[in-house]
Amino acid sequence: MEEKSGKNPQKKKRKRLVMRSILVIGLLLISLGAARGQQADLRAEVNKNTVEEGELLRYTLTIENGEERNLTPPAFRDFQVISSSRSSQMSVQIVNGRQEIKKTLKITYLLRPSGMGDKVIEAAELQSNNGTLRTQPIRIKVVKSGTLPKRKAPGGADVGGFPKKDIFLRASLSKKEAYRGEQLLLSYTLYFRSGISNYEMPASQLNGFWSKEVEIKKPEVKTQNINGVNYRTAVVRKLILFPQKSGELLIDPARMTVDVQYSFFDTRRIKLASNAVKLKVKDLPPGAPPEFNGAVGNFKIESTLSSEEAAVNEPLTLRLKISGTGNIQLIDLPEPQLPDDFEVYDPKINEYISTRGDVLSGTKSYEYLLVPRQRGTYKLDSLLFAWFDPATGQYKTAHTRSYEIRVSGEANKSAGGKNAVSGLSKEDIELLDQDIRYIHTETKLKRSGLSYFASTRYYVLMLAPVLLFFLLLLIRRQKMKAAGSAEMNRQKKAARKALKKLDGLAKKELNDKDYFEAIPNILWDYLGERIRLDRSEQTQEGIRRKFESLGADIARAEELESLLDNCRAAVYAPSQAGLSRSEMLERAKQWIHRFEKELQA
Amino acid sequence: MKNSILILILFWMAGAGWLKAENPNALFAKANSYYSSGAFDSAAVYYDSILHLGYESAELYFNAGNARYRLGDIAAAIYDYEKALKLNPRFEDARFNLQLARLRTVDKMEAPKRSVISVWWRDLLRSRSADQWAVISTVMIWIAFFMALLYLFAGRRNLRVIAFFSSLFFLFLTLFVLFLNIENYRINQNSREAIVFAPNAYVKSEPGHSATDLFIIHEGTKVKVLDAAGQWYRIQLSDDKQGWIPAEAVRVI
């Protein structure tokens, strides 16, 4: 019997429009003629069967779908008619898609019985298209004044029309103001004076509420005095409401039908409407804790864990329980946060709800199955649950205890175990069937902590070649220096030596041929020592090349060539020799001087 | 039980100086024979005793790792294989067994993509240990030296030219290897690595048990130790995640 609030308003509007147009058509049909009306009916009622002498009696004739002109009212032989009044009513009903037009005419007579004893109100007759209708004659007992138990006149009850005030339905809320989500009770109380044989539950649309029916097995009938009139009351329906939106909320009047038994034979069906009820719904105050998810009421949270010790793959049960009063059916429990090493299955949810004491209370429990997949020590943090307590107007938070779960055992006995396969690459999977490689039996054990890098030995071995290299370079340079100075000396001495040799040539007793052959030899020796002229270079080209590389003037080479040619000529053709021995010697000496000068420049 | 008694006896013997007299090579052979007969726990104890004597070698760590692997102590096996590879980065068998042992750990993380050059450079640096690089640089510099000698004292001109350039080449090679060596040494000094030994450990946002839990790591996972504060290490995983972990949960390689 739960009603979700808020139907589509557009749909409702359209429905109402259709209804209205049907009503218009119905009225048109009525104006076309009552002959096409429904079955006629005639009923007669009195307000009481026993009256005191002189007391007034009300007699009502109800004509349905009939005309007053066809009515023959009773003769009222035993009564005096004080007054008569008429009221008519037309209603359109749609039954199984067909409209029924009901025209009701009520004629009420106020009668005063004449005399005492048993009197009879005769039958009334109505001519209708399906024959003559007759009411039963009604017997009235007139007793002496003062013999009936005196009732206090109920506030206008016997003046302002009988059925309206003798039975009514009232809707009431346990609170005029509530927070959004706060529970409150809506009760429908039936006030009545006659017996009730049957009734239908009052119903109205509850927009903006979530509701829960409070079951009423047997309505408890109480007595209540209102303005001096004793009413019997019965709570016929109770609903626990949870407002879902804030602001002014209006609960429309509820409608119900009641079968009222006025006498043993006289049972009439009455339609009732309750009053409308207003409710002011306040929004929840700001400052809700982050864990708050709409719980309003008063709650308690507990948790139990089957064990804090577990083996791998051995399931544990975590039970979370929330109990209390409030919108417990609308709230979700916090979810436990567990590492990936646990498989957490969807919880089994149990709910026990009670409406005892017209208050919605109960427990909601979540049962989680946790399966540890790895060994280790894991924390299961405490869970926070927050709610709003409308009694104090504050938010409250409670938490479960935290746990430390110790998981023992081996996750995967072999490398090929199912658990090990997750998150592996293709190459890894190929490795799965392989075993580790066998131990090595050969090794060179070293003192641990000894590193070659950054050791003295390393520095020595690294620096040694550098130092050695520079040392050797130094030695070589020293040697070269020595060798160089020897060469310089030799070069310096070469000219002196050659000049000395030439001077010595003059003192020697030599023939022309030897004399002229000696001069070139002295020059060759000189050039050999002075500019390292090889024997292979003792040609015209060799000399020129050498001189060029030394940067000497080519003129010197030409002079040397002519000098040598002259000597050669003096040896092989003495007759043609143009120069004397001393002249030749002088020229050779002069050339050496010039050449030395050139070299030193 | 049997295992712990054996350890006790060995420690006592070590304390008494008995083992000092023992040849570590003989202990190694003994451990190997235990291993081959399937007595992995005894083998592990003997391998440890060699380490306690102050000797080490890549093969010793490798064999000890195998014994631990057989005993199911994956974290210790990974630790030993890493040790072996630290001594000899080109130890193929150790690399292979390490890969197998890693398959049996819980945390599988992908290293983030790095540029080809940086990967190549890191691989080059790590292809040899610091000592191996040192040996290479020593050999290089001596070759450069002999080439220089040849240049200085060779009679023939052609030979001297060849000697000169090859000496220069080997000198540059030496400097390059020396640079690698220093770089390798520096990296090893700056980034200490550790293996998680606790079955699992909560990595915290800051040192201290009351700090926020960031994630969980499990035994056998290799982490980089970036920093230390009291009994806490700041660590980095291969997927670059960082956090603080109690020092007792890991063992530095």
HADDOCK unambig.tbl for C-alpha pairs under 7 A between the chains (distance, minus, plus):
assign (segid A and resid 375 and name CA) (segid B and resid 199 and name CA) 6.21 0.50 0.50
assign (segid A and resid 376 and name CA) (segid B and resid 199 and name CA) 4.76 0.50 0.50
assign (segid A and resid 376 and name CA) (segid B and resid 200 and name CA) 5.08 0.50 0.50
assign (segid A and resid 377 and name CA) (segid B and resid 200 and name CA) 6.60 0.50 0.50
assign (segid A and resid 415 and name CA) (segid B and resid 104 and name CA) 5.76 0.50 0.50
assign (segid A and resid 420 and name CA) (segid B and resid 103 and name CA) 6.91 0.50 0.50
assign (segid A and resid 420 and name CA) (segid B and resid 104 and name CA) 6.05 0.50 0.50
assign (segid A and resid 423 and name CA) (segid B and resid 108 and name CA) 6.29 0.50 0.50
assign (segid A and resid 431 and name CA) (segid B and resid 100 and name CA) 6.86 0.50 0.50
assign (segid A and resid 436 and name CA) (segid B and resid 97 and name CA) 5.11 0.50 0.50
assign (segid A and resid 436 and name CA) (segid B and resid 100 and name CA) 6.78 0.50 0.50
assign (segid A and resid 437 and name CA) (segid B and resid 93 and name CA) 6.22 0.50 0.50
assign (segid A and resid 437 and name CA) (segid B and resid 97 and name CA) 6.40 0.50 0.50
assign (segid A and resid 439 and name CA) (segid B and resid 62 and name CA) 6.99 0.50 0.50
assign (segid A and resid 439 and name CA) (segid B and resid 63 and name CA) 5.00 0.50 0.50
assign (segid A and resid 439 and name CA) (segid B and resid 66 and name CA) 6.91 0.50 0.50
assign (segid A and resid 440 and name CA) (segid B and resid 59 and name CA) 6.02 0.50 0.50
assign (segid A and resid 440 and name CA) (segid B and resid 63 and name CA) 6.65 0.50 0.50
assign (segid A and resid 441 and name CA) (segid B and resid 32 and name CA) 6.78 0.50 0.50
assign (segid A and resid 443 and name CA) (segid B and resid 57 and name CA) 6.90 0.50 0.50
assign (segid A and resid 443 and name CA) (segid B and resid 59 and name CA) 5.95 0.50 0.50
assign (segid A and resid 444 and name CA) (segid B and resid 57 and name CA) 6.47 0.50 0.50
assign (segid A and resid 445 and name CA) (segid B and resid 55 and name CA) 5.79 0.50 0.50
assign (segid A and resid 445 and name CA) (segid B and resid 56 and name CA) 5.39 0.50 0.50
assign (segid A and resid 445 and name CA) (segid B and resid 57 and name CA) 5.22 0.50 0.50
assign (segid A and resid 446 and name CA) (segid B and resid 55 and name CA) 5.23 0.50 0.50
assign (segid A and resid 446 and name CA) (segid B and resid 56 and name CA) 5.45 0.50 0.50
assign (segid A and resid 446 and name CA) (segid B and resid 57 and name CA) 6.33 0.50 0.50
assign (segid A and resid 447 and name CA) (segid B and resid 54 and name CA) 5.70 0.50 0.50
assign (segid A and resid 447 and name CA) (segid B and resid 55 and name CA) 4.48 0.50 0.50
assign (segid A and resid 447 and name CA) (segid B and resid 56 and name CA) 6.27 0.50 0.50
assign (segid A and resid 448 and name CA) (segid B and resid 54 and name CA) 5.47 0.50 0.50
assign (segid A and resid 448 and name CA) (segid B and resid 55 and name CA) 4.96 0.50 0.50
assign (segid A and resid 448 and name CA) (segid B and resid 56 and name CA) 5.25 0.50 0.50
assign (segid A and resid 451 and name CA) (segid B and resid 131 and name CA) 6.42 0.50 0.50
assign (segid A and resid 452 and name CA) (segid B and resid 131 and name CA) 5.33 0.50 0.50
assign (segid A and resid 453 and name CA) (segid B and resid 130 and name CA) 6.27 0.50 0.50
assign (segid A and resid 453 and name CA) (segid B and resid 131 and name CA) 5.00 0.50 0.50
assign (segid A and resid 453 and name CA) (segid B and resid 134 and name CA) 5.41 0.50 0.50
assign (segid A and resid 461 and name CA) (segid B and resid 138 and name CA) 6.51 0.50 0.50
assign (segid A and resid 462 and name CA) (segid B and resid 138 and name CA) 5.70 0.50 0.50
assign (segid A and resid 462 and name CA) (segid B and resid 141 and name CA) 6.83 0.50 0.50
assign (segid A and resid 465 and name CA) (segid B and resid 141 and name CA) 6.97 0.50 0.50
assign (segid A and resid 465 and name CA) (segid B and resid 142 and name CA) 6.15 0.50 0.50
assign (segid A and resid 465 and name CA) (segid B and resid 145 and name CA) 5.64 0.50 0.50
assign (segid A and resid 469 and name CA) (segid B and resid 145 and name CA) 6.66 0.50 0.50
